[in-house]
Each structure stands twice: as C-alpha cells, then as structure tokens.
Amino acid sequence: MLDKRGSSNQAERIGLLNRFIKMFGRKKVADREFVGQEWFSFLGNTLLRYYIRIRSNMFTAHKGKQIKAY
C-alpha cells in the first residue's frame, strides 16, 4: 500500500510493479485498471504479457480514420 490517499500515478505503479516482479516473477501479474501512455510503454519494455480492456464507448485511430473500438 502507498502511504497516501487517492489513486497511484504512473511512476508509482511502475515502481510497485518492478518490486512485485523482483519478488514473484513475471507470470503472476494481472491488472485491469491502470492506463496511460507511460504505463503501456513500461509494460511493453518489461516483456510482460498484458491485455488492455477497452470500453465500448471508446474510439481509436486506424489508417488515419477514427473508428469505434470494440
């Protein structure tokens, strides 16, 4: 637990996940709430398998066009 009120920021999450990986390894990591460009870049660099939950009302870009993400 963090010694503060409220949500964690990306830097705090990265630090916590690094500590977790050192203690338990890479195969036991799961979360569905963390978001942010820095966070996803970090996950990609750690070689962790991860999934991104996409809300039904979100949009993304594909070939220069905005499309609804399903």
RATAQUI-V327929 format. One line per field, one symbol per residue. phi: phi as a letter, one per 30 degrees, with the letter a starting at -180 (. if undefined). burial: 1 if it has 16 or more other C-alpha atoms within 10 Angstrom, else 0. A space follows every 50 residues. Layout:
# RATAQUI-V327929
phi->???
burial->???
This chain:
# RATAQUI-V327929
phi->.ddaciddcddddddddddddddcjddccaabcdbkeddddeedddiddb bcdcddccbbcbhicdbddc
burial->00000000010001001000000001000000000000100100000000 00000000000000000000
